[in-house]
Amino acid sequence: GVHRQILLVTLGWFVGYQLVKRTEYMHAKVDRELFEYIRHHPVDFHSATEKKTIGELLEDFHPIR
């Protein structure tokens, strides 16, 4: 009856909550490791000395007709 539906909804909510919490923890762990690696190896991740403009990044437009 209704009590089973309430039980299953509660169980589904709890399992979903735990899964979301675990995935957020795993993503935070990976982010922490990557940022730590970047902090220890700044030479590998230095930015370009001169920034390119949008015109340099995009290809020239040549209309077909």
PyMOL Python script that loads the backbone (N, CA, C, O; Angstrom):
from pymol import cmd

cmd.read_pdbstr("""\
ATOM      1  N   GLY A   1       0.802  -1.175   0.000  1.00  0.00           N
ATOM      2  CA  GLY A   1       0.000   0.000   0.000  1.00  0.00           C
ATOM      3  C   GLY A   1       0.860   1.260   0.000  1.00  0.00           C
ATOM      4  O   GLY A   1       1.969   1.300  -0.532  1.00  0.00           O
ATOM      5  N   VAL A   2       0.299   2.260   0.611  1.00  0.00           N
ATOM      6  CA  VAL A   2       0.926   3.585   0.645  1.00  0.00           C
ATOM      7  C   VAL A   2       2.215   3.561   1.462  1.00  0.00           C
ATOM      8  O   VAL A   2       3.172   4.265   1.140  1.00  0.00           O
ATOM      9  N   HIS A   3       2.238   2.744   2.528  1.00  0.00           N
ATOM     10  CA  HIS A   3       3.436   2.718   3.374  1.00  0.00           C
ATOM     11  C   HIS A   3       4.648   2.188   2.603  1.00  0.00           C
ATOM     12  O   HIS A   3       5.772   2.626   2.849  1.00  0.00           O
ATOM     13  N   ARG A   4       4.432   1.244   1.665  1.00  0.00           N
ATOM     14  CA  ARG A   4       5.547   0.757   0.850  1.00  0.00           C
ATOM     15  C   ARG A   4       6.047   1.845  -0.098  1.00  0.00           C
ATOM     16  O   ARG A   4       7.253   1.995  -0.293  1.00  0.00           O
ATOM     17  N   GLN A   5       5.128   2.598  -0.680  1.00  0.00           N
ATOM     18  CA  GLN A   5       5.525   3.673  -1.587  1.00  0.00           C
ATOM     19  C   GLN A   5       6.328   4.733  -0.841  1.00  0.00           C
ATOM     20  O   GLN A   5       7.334   5.228  -1.350  1.00  0.00           O
ATOM     21  N   ILE A   6       5.886   5.077   0.360  1.00  0.00           N
ATOM     22  CA  ILE A   6       6.627   6.056   1.166  1.00  0.00           C
ATOM     23  C   ILE A   6       8.003   5.512   1.519  1.00  0.00           C
ATOM     24  O   ILE A   6       8.989   6.247   1.478  1.00  0.00           O
ATOM     25  N   LEU A   7       8.079   4.212   1.870  1.00  0.00           N
ATOM     26  CA  LEU A   7       9.359   3.592   2.202  1.00  0.00           C
ATOM     27  C   LEU A   7      10.295   3.602   0.995  1.00  0.00           C
ATOM     28  O   LEU A   7      11.473   3.935   1.130  1.00  0.00           O
ATOM     29  N   LEU A   8       9.783   3.240  -0.182  1.00  0.00           N
ATOM     30  CA  LEU A   8      10.627   3.192  -1.374  1.00  0.00           C
ATOM     31  C   LEU A   8      11.074   4.594  -1.808  1.00  0.00           C
ATOM     32  O   LEU A   8      12.207   4.772  -2.254  1.00  0.00           O
ATOM     33  N   VAL A   9      10.199   5.571  -1.681  1.00  0.00           N
ATOM     34  CA  VAL A   9      10.585   6.951  -2.010  1.00  0.00           C
ATOM     35  C   VAL A   9      11.676   7.412  -1.068  1.00  0.00           C
ATOM     36  O   VAL A   9      12.652   8.022  -1.504  1.00  0.00           O
ATOM     37  N   THR A  10      11.528   7.131   0.217  1.00  0.00           N
ATOM     38  CA  THR A  10      12.545   7.521   1.200  1.00  0.00           C
ATOM     39  C   THR A  10      13.861   6.807   0.922  1.00  0.00           C
ATOM     40  O   THR A  10      14.928   7.417   0.989  1.00  0.00           O
ATOM     41  N   LEU A  11      13.786   5.512   0.610  1.00  0.00           N
ATOM     42  CA  LEU A  11      14.992   4.744   0.303  1.00  0.00           C
ATOM     43  C   LEU A  11      15.675   5.280  -0.958  1.00  0.00           C
ATOM     44  O   LEU A  11      16.897   5.425  -0.990  1.00  0.00           O
ATOM     45  N   GLY A  12      14.879   5.576  -2.005  1.00  0.00           N
ATOM     46  CA  GLY A  12      15.436   6.131  -3.237  1.00  0.00           C
ATOM     47  C   GLY A  12      16.084   7.485  -3.013  1.00  0.00           C
ATOM     48  O   GLY A  12      17.143   7.771  -3.571  1.00  0.00           O
ATOM     49  N   TRP A  13      15.445   8.324  -2.194  1.00  0.00           N
ATOM     50  CA  TRP A  13      16.018   9.639  -1.901  1.00  0.00           C
ATOM     51  C   TRP A  13      17.344   9.477  -1.171  1.00  0.00           C
ATOM     52  O   TRP A  13      18.313  10.168  -1.486  1.00  0.00           O
ATOM     53  N   PHE A  14      17.397   8.571  -0.197  1.00  0.00           N
ATOM     54  CA  PHE A  14      18.617   8.373   0.584  1.00  0.00           C
ATOM     55  C   PHE A  14      19.749   7.848  -0.286  1.00  0.00           C
ATOM     56  O   PHE A  14      20.875   8.338  -0.199  1.00  0.00           O
ATOM     57  N   VAL A  15      19.462   6.852  -1.128  1.00  0.00           N
ATOM     58  CA  VAL A  15      20.492   6.291  -2.010  1.00  0.00           C
ATOM     59  C   VAL A  15      20.968   7.356  -2.993  1.00  0.00           C
ATOM     60  O   VAL A  15      22.171   7.484  -3.223  1.00  0.00           O
ATOM     61  N   GLY A  16      20.053   8.118  -3.571  1.00  0.00           N
ATOM     62  CA  GLY A  16      20.440   9.186  -4.496  1.00  0.00           C
ATOM     63  C   GLY A  16      21.296  10.244  -3.823  1.00  0.00           C
ATOM     64  O   GLY A  16      22.271  10.725  -4.400  1.00  0.00           O
ATOM     65  N   TYR A  17      20.929  10.604  -2.601  1.00  0.00           N
ATOM     66  CA  TYR A  17      21.702  11.587  -1.851  1.00  0.00           C
ATOM     67  C   TYR A  17      23.125  11.097  -1.616  1.00  0.00           C
ATOM     68  O   TYR A  17      24.083  11.854  -1.773  1.00  0.00           O
ATOM     69  N   GLN A  18      23.258   9.828  -1.240  1.00  0.00           N
ATOM     70  CA  GLN A  18      24.585   9.269  -0.981  1.00  0.00           C
ATOM     71  C   GLN A  18      25.419   9.199  -2.263  1.00  0.00           C
ATOM     72  O   GLN A  18      26.622   9.461  -2.241  1.00  0.00           O
ATOM     73  N   LEU A  19      24.779   8.844  -3.378  1.00  0.00           N
ATOM     74  CA  LEU A  19      25.508   8.782  -4.650  1.00  0.00           C
ATOM     75  C   LEU A  19      25.986  10.165  -5.091  1.00  0.00           C
ATOM     76  O   LEU A  19      27.114  10.314  -5.560  1.00  0.00           O
ATOM     77  N   VAL A  20      25.138  11.166  -4.942  1.00  0.00           N
ATOM     78  CA  VAL A  20      25.535  12.529  -5.308  1.00  0.00           C
ATOM     79  C   VAL A  20      26.669  13.002  -4.410  1.00  0.00           C
ATOM     80  O   VAL A  20      27.612  13.641  -4.877  1.00  0.00           O
ATOM     81  N   LYS A  21      26.578  12.690  -3.132  1.00  0.00           N
ATOM     82  CA  LYS A  21      27.625  13.094  -2.196  1.00  0.00           C
ATOM     83  C   LYS A  21      28.960  12.424  -2.546  1.00  0.00           C
ATOM     84  O   LYS A  21      30.015  13.055  -2.471  1.00  0.00           O
ATOM     85  N   ARG A  22      28.907  11.157  -2.923  1.00  0.00           N
ATOM     86  CA  ARG A  22      30.139  10.432  -3.284  1.00  0.00           C
ATOM     87  C   ARG A  22      30.746  10.992  -4.573  1.00  0.00           C
ATOM     88  O   ARG A  22      31.962  11.171  -4.652  1.00  0.00           O
ATOM     89  N   THR A  23      29.917  11.269  -5.583  1.00  0.00           N
ATOM     90  CA  THR A  23      30.471  11.804  -6.825  1.00  0.00           C
ATOM     91  C   THR A  23      31.069  13.190  -6.615  1.00  0.00           C
ATOM     92  O   THR A  23      32.108  13.505  -7.195  1.00  0.00           O
ATOM     93  N   GLU A  24      30.433  14.017  -5.801  1.00  0.00           N
ATOM     94  CA  GLU A  24      31.006  15.330  -5.505  1.00  0.00           C
ATOM     95  C   GLU A  24      32.333  15.192  -4.781  1.00  0.00           C
ATOM     96  O   GLU A  24      33.264  15.953  -5.045  1.00  0.00           O
ATOM     97  N   TYR A  25      32.437  14.220  -3.859  1.00  0.00           N
ATOM     98  CA  TYR A  25      33.694  13.976  -3.154  1.00  0.00           C
ATOM     99  C   TYR A  25      34.777  13.535  -4.134  1.00  0.00           C
ATOM    100  O   TYR A  25      35.909  14.014  -4.065  1.00  0.00           O
ATOM    101  N   MET A  26      34.438  12.628  -5.043  1.00  0.00           N
ATOM    102  CA  MET A  26      35.440  12.143  -5.996  1.00  0.00           C
ATOM    103  C   MET A  26      35.918  13.254  -6.914  1.00  0.00           C
ATOM    104  O   MET A  26      37.113  13.348  -7.192  1.00  0.00           O
ATOM    105  N   HIS A  27      34.993  14.116  -7.400  1.00  0.00           N
ATOM    106  CA  HIS A  27      35.405  15.235  -8.246  1.00  0.00           C
ATOM    107  C   HIS A  27      36.252  16.237  -7.467  1.00  0.00           C
ATOM    108  O   HIS A  27      37.212  16.784  -8.009  1.00  0.00           O
ATOM    109  N   ALA A  28      35.914  16.481  -6.220  1.00  0.00           N
ATOM    110  CA  ALA A  28      36.710  17.403  -5.402  1.00  0.00           C
ATOM    111  C   ALA A  28      38.108  16.839  -5.165  1.00  0.00           C
ATOM    112  O   ALA A  28      39.089  17.583  -5.150  1.00  0.00           O
ATOM    113  N   LYS A  29      38.197  15.536  -4.981  1.00  0.00           N
ATOM    114  CA  LYS A  29      39.500  14.895  -4.765  1.00  0.00           C
ATOM    115  C   LYS A  29      40.384  15.038  -6.004  1.00  0.00           C
ATOM    116  O   LYS A  29      41.567  15.360  -5.892  1.00  0.00           O
ATOM    117  N   VAL A  30      39.809  14.797  -7.185  1.00  0.00           N
ATOM    118  CA  VAL A  30      40.568  14.933  -8.432  1.00  0.00           C
ATOM    119  C   VAL A  30      41.001  16.385  -8.627  1.00  0.00           C
ATOM    120  O   VAL A  30      42.143  16.646  -9.005  1.00  0.00           O
ATOM    121  N   ASP A  31      40.092  17.333  -8.370  1.00  0.00           N
ATOM    122  CA  ASP A  31      40.444  18.749  -8.497  1.00  0.00           C
ATOM    123  C   ASP A  31      41.576  19.128  -7.561  1.00  0.00           C
ATOM    124  O   ASP A  31      42.495  19.850  -7.947  1.00  0.00           O
ATOM    125  N   ARG A  32      41.507  18.638  -6.322  1.00  0.00           N
ATOM    126  CA  ARG A  32      42.547  18.950  -5.344  1.00  0.00           C
ATOM    127  C   ARG A  32      43.893  18.411  -5.804  1.00  0.00           C
ATOM    128  O   ARG A  32      44.908  19.098  -5.689  1.00  0.00           O
ATOM    129  N   GLU A  33      43.910  17.172  -6.332  1.00  0.00           N
ATOM    130  CA  GLU A  33      45.170  16.585  -6.812  1.00  0.00           C
ATOM    131  C   GLU A  33      45.724  17.354  -8.003  1.00  0.00           C
ATOM    132  O   GLU A  33      46.930  17.588  -8.088  1.00  0.00           O
ATOM    133  N   LEU A  34      44.841  17.748  -8.929  1.00  0.00           N
ATOM    134  CA  LEU A  34      45.310  18.493 -10.100  1.00  0.00           C
ATOM    135  C   LEU A  34      45.858  19.868  -9.717  1.00  0.00           C
ATOM    136  O   LEU A  34      46.909  20.282 -10.206  1.00  0.00           O
ATOM    137  N   PHE A  35      45.139  20.574  -8.839  1.00  0.00           N
ATOM    138  CA  PHE A  35      45.625  21.891  -8.419  1.00  0.00           C
ATOM    139  C   PHE A  35      46.934  21.786  -7.644  1.00  0.00           C
ATOM    140  O   PHE A  35      47.792  22.663  -7.747  1.00  0.00           O
ATOM    141  N   GLU A  36      47.088  20.712  -6.868  1.00  0.00           N
ATOM    142  CA  GLU A  36      48.348  20.507  -6.144  1.00  0.00           C
ATOM    143  C   GLU A  36      49.489  20.246  -7.130  1.00  0.00           C
ATOM    144  O   GLU A  36      50.598  20.748  -6.944  1.00  0.00           O
ATOM    145  N   TYR A  37      49.220  19.466  -8.173  1.00  0.00           N
ATOM    146  CA  TYR A  37      50.235  19.207  -9.192  1.00  0.00           C
ATOM    147  C   TYR A  37      50.615  20.500  -9.907  1.00  0.00           C
ATOM    148  O   TYR A  37      51.794  20.766 -10.143  1.00  0.00           O
ATOM    149  N   ILE A  38      49.610  21.297 -10.249  1.00  0.00           N
ATOM    150  CA  ILE A  38      49.889  22.568 -10.918  1.00  0.00           C
ATOM    151  C   ILE A  38      50.700  23.486 -10.013  1.00  0.00           C
ATOM    152  O   ILE A  38      51.585  24.201 -10.482  1.00  0.00           O
ATOM    153  N   ARG A  39      50.400  23.468  -8.711  1.00  0.00           N
ATOM    154  CA  ARG A  39      51.125  24.323  -7.773  1.00  0.00           C
ATOM    155  C   ARG A  39      52.588  23.895  -7.660  1.00  0.00           C
ATOM    156  O   ARG A  39      53.466  24.742  -7.496  1.00  0.00           O
ATOM    157  N   HIS A  40      52.860  22.589  -7.748  1.00  0.00           N
ATOM    158  CA  HIS A  40      54.234  22.095  -7.627  1.00  0.00           C
ATOM    159  C   HIS A  40      55.013  22.145  -8.937  1.00  0.00           C
ATOM    160  O   HIS A  40      56.243  22.084  -8.922  1.00  0.00           O
ATOM    161  N   HIS A  41      54.323  22.255 -10.065  1.00  0.00           N
ATOM    162  CA  HIS A  41      54.985  22.311 -11.372  1.00  0.00           C
ATOM    163  C   HIS A  41      54.508  23.531 -12.155  1.00  0.00           C
ATOM    164  O   HIS A  41      53.857  23.369 -13.187  1.00  0.00           O
ATOM    165  N   PRO A  42      54.807  24.737 -11.701  1.00  0.00           N
ATOM    166  CA  PRO A  42      54.302  25.933 -12.386  1.00  0.00           C
ATOM    167  C   PRO A  42      54.912  26.142 -13.768  1.00  0.00           C
ATOM    168  O   PRO A  42      54.301  26.798 -14.611  1.00  0.00           O
ATOM    169  N   VAL A  43      56.100  25.604 -14.018  1.00  0.00           N
ATOM    170  CA  VAL A  43      56.753  25.806 -15.313  1.00  0.00           C
ATOM    171  C   VAL A  43      55.959  25.145 -16.433  1.00  0.00           C
ATOM    172  O   VAL A  43      55.905  25.662 -17.548  1.00  0.00           O
ATOM    173  N   ASP A  44      55.345  24.005 -16.139  1.00  0.00           N
ATOM    174  CA  ASP A  44      54.581  23.292 -17.162  1.00  0.00           C
ATOM    175  C   ASP A  44      53.291  24.004 -17.533  1.00  0.00           C
ATOM    176  O   ASP A  44      52.718  23.727 -18.587  1.00  0.00           O
ATOM    177  N   PHE A  45      52.822  24.914 -16.688  1.00  0.00           N
ATOM    178  CA  PHE A  45      51.523  25.537 -16.896  1.00  0.00           C
ATOM    179  C   PHE A  45      51.596  27.053 -17.006  1.00  0.00           C
ATOM    180  O   PHE A  45      50.612  27.740 -16.730  1.00  0.00           O
ATOM    181  N   HIS A  46      52.751  27.586 -17.407  1.00  0.00           N
ATOM    182  CA  HIS A  46      52.863  29.039 -17.538  1.00  0.00           C
ATOM    183  C   HIS A  46      52.023  29.519 -18.717  1.00  0.00           C
ATOM    184  O   HIS A  46      51.876  28.814 -19.715  1.00  0.00           O
ATOM    185  N   SER A  47      51.487  30.698 -18.593  1.00  0.00           N
ATOM    186  CA  SER A  47      50.652  31.243 -19.665  1.00  0.00           C
ATOM    187  C   SER A  47      51.537  31.846 -20.748  1.00  0.00           C
ATOM    188  O   SER A  47      52.705  32.159 -20.514  1.00  0.00           O
ATOM    189  N   ALA A  48      50.970  32.000 -21.915  1.00  0.00           N
ATOM    190  CA  ALA A  48      51.708  32.586 -23.030  1.00  0.00           C
ATOM    191  C   ALA A  48      52.072  34.029 -22.696  1.00  0.00           C
ATOM    192  O   ALA A  48      51.315  34.729 -22.023  1.00  0.00           O
ATOM    193  N   THR A  49      53.221  34.463 -23.165  1.00  0.00           N
ATOM    194  CA  THR A  49      53.689  35.803 -22.834  1.00  0.00           C
ATOM    195  C   THR A  49      52.824  36.876 -23.500  1.00  0.00           C
ATOM    196  O   THR A  49      52.519  37.897 -22.883  1.00  0.00           O
ATOM    197  N   GLU A  50      52.436  36.651 -24.738  1.00  0.00           N
ATOM    198  CA  GLU A  50      51.584  37.634 -25.404  1.00  0.00           C
ATOM    199  C   GLU A  50      50.247  36.977 -25.744  1.00  0.00           C
ATOM    200  O   GLU A  50      50.199  35.847 -26.230  1.00  0.00           O
ATOM    201  N   LYS A  51      49.183  37.696 -25.484  1.00  0.00           N
ATOM    202  CA  LYS A  51      47.859  37.140 -25.732  1.00  0.00           C
ATOM    203  C   LYS A  51      47.457  37.401 -27.172  1.00  0.00           C
ATOM    204  O   LYS A  51      47.752  38.453 -27.738  1.00  0.00           O
ATOM    205  N   LYS A  52      46.775  36.417 -27.754  1.00  0.00           N
ATOM    206  CA  LYS A  52      46.317  36.553 -29.127  1.00  0.00           C
ATOM    207  C   LYS A  52      44.958  37.237 -29.143  1.00  0.00           C
ATOM    208  O   LYS A  52      44.171  37.113 -28.205  1.00  0.00           O
ATOM    209  N   THR A  53      44.700  37.957 -30.222  1.00  0.00           N
ATOM    210  CA  THR A  53      43.400  38.590 -30.380  1.00  0.00           C
ATOM    211  C   THR A  53      42.436  37.593 -31.010  1.00  0.00           C
ATOM    212  O   THR A  53      42.852  36.545 -31.503  1.00  0.00           O
ATOM    213  N   ILE A  54      41.162  37.920 -30.992  1.00  0.00           N
ATOM    214  CA  ILE A  54      40.154  37.048 -31.591  1.00  0.00           C
ATOM    215  C   ILE A  54      40.412  36.880 -33.087  1.00  0.00           C
ATOM    216  O   ILE A  54      40.203  35.798 -33.635  1.00  0.00           O
ATOM    217  N   GLY A  55      40.858  37.930 -33.737  1.00  0.00           N
ATOM    218  CA  GLY A  55      41.143  37.860 -35.165  1.00  0.00           C
ATOM    219  C   GLY A  55      42.264  36.885 -35.492  1.00  0.00           C
ATOM    220  O   GLY A  55      42.253  36.264 -36.555  1.00  0.00           O
ATOM    221  N   GLU A  56      43.222  36.744 -34.598  1.00  0.00           N
ATOM    222  CA  GLU A  56      44.313  35.799 -34.822  1.00  0.00           C
ATOM    223  C   GLU A  56      43.866  34.356 -34.563  1.00  0.00           C
ATOM    224  O   GLU A  56      44.407  33.422 -35.154  1.00  0.00           O
ATOM    225  N   LEU A  57      42.892  34.178 -33.691  1.00  0.00           N
ATOM    226  CA  LEU A  57      42.432  32.835 -33.368  1.00  0.00           C
ATOM    227  C   LEU A  57      41.471  32.266 -34.408  1.00  0.00           C
ATOM    228  O   LEU A  57      41.496  31.065 -34.680  1.00  0.00           O
ATOM    229  N   LEU A  58      40.621  33.117 -34.995  1.00  0.00           N
ATOM    230  CA  LEU A  58      39.634  32.660 -35.954  1.00  0.00           C
ATOM    231  C   LEU A  58      40.200  32.639 -37.363  1.00  0.00           C
ATOM    232  O   LEU A  58      41.083  33.424 -37.710  1.00  0.00           O
ATOM    233  N   GLU A  59      39.674  31.725 -38.168  1.00  0.00           N
ATOM    234  CA  GLU A  59      40.092  31.668 -39.575  1.00  0.00           C
ATOM    235  C   GLU A  59      39.396  32.789 -40.342  1.00  0.00           C
ATOM    236  O   GLU A  59      38.344  33.284 -39.935  1.00  0.00           O
ATOM    237  N   ASP A  60      39.999  33.172 -41.446  1.00  0.00           N
ATOM    238  CA  ASP A  60      39.378  34.187 -42.300  1.00  0.00           C
ATOM    239  C   ASP A  60      38.107  33.619 -42.929  1.00  0.00           C
ATOM    240  O   ASP A  60      38.037  32.443 -43.286  1.00  0.00           O
ATOM    241  N   PHE A  61      37.109  34.490 -43.053  1.00  0.00           N
ATOM    242  CA  PHE A  61      35.828  34.098 -43.627  1.00  0.00           C
ATOM    243  C   PHE A  61      35.838  34.349 -45.121  1.00  0.00           C
ATOM    244  O   PHE A  61      36.087  35.466 -45.574  1.00  0.00           O
ATOM    245  N   HIS A  62      35.564  33.297 -45.885  1.00  0.00           N
ATOM    246  CA  HIS A  62      35.472  33.411 -47.344  1.00  0.00           C
ATOM    247  C   HIS A  62      34.087  32.913 -47.742  1.00  0.00           C
ATOM    248  O   HIS A  62      33.823  31.712 -47.671  1.00  0.00           O
ATOM    249  N   PRO A  63      33.199  33.812 -48.160  1.00  0.00           N
ATOM    250  CA  PRO A  63      31.859  33.374 -48.539  1.00  0.00           C
ATOM    251  C   PRO A  63      31.897  32.472 -49.782  1.00  0.00           C
ATOM    252  O   PRO A  63      32.749  32.636 -50.656  1.00  0.00           O
ATOM    253  N   ILE A  64      30.980  31.538 -49.841  1.00  0.00           N
ATOM    254  CA  ILE A  64      30.933  30.582 -50.950  1.00  0.00           C
ATOM    255  C   ILE A  64      30.448  31.256 -52.222  1.00  0.00           C
ATOM    256  O   ILE A  64      30.963  30.965 -53.302  1.00  0.00           O
ATOM    257  N   ARG A  65      29.483  32.137 -52.125  1.00  0.00           N
ATOM    258  CA  ARG A  65      28.955  32.785 -53.331  1.00  0.00           C
ATOM    259  C   ARG A  65      29.667  34.056 -53.642  1.00  0.00           C
ATOM    260  O   ARG A  65      29.342  34.721 -54.625  1.00  0.00           O
TER     261      ARG A  65
END
""", "prot")
cmd.dss("prot")
cmd.show_as("cartoon", "prot")
cmd.util.cbc("prot")
cmd.orient("prot")
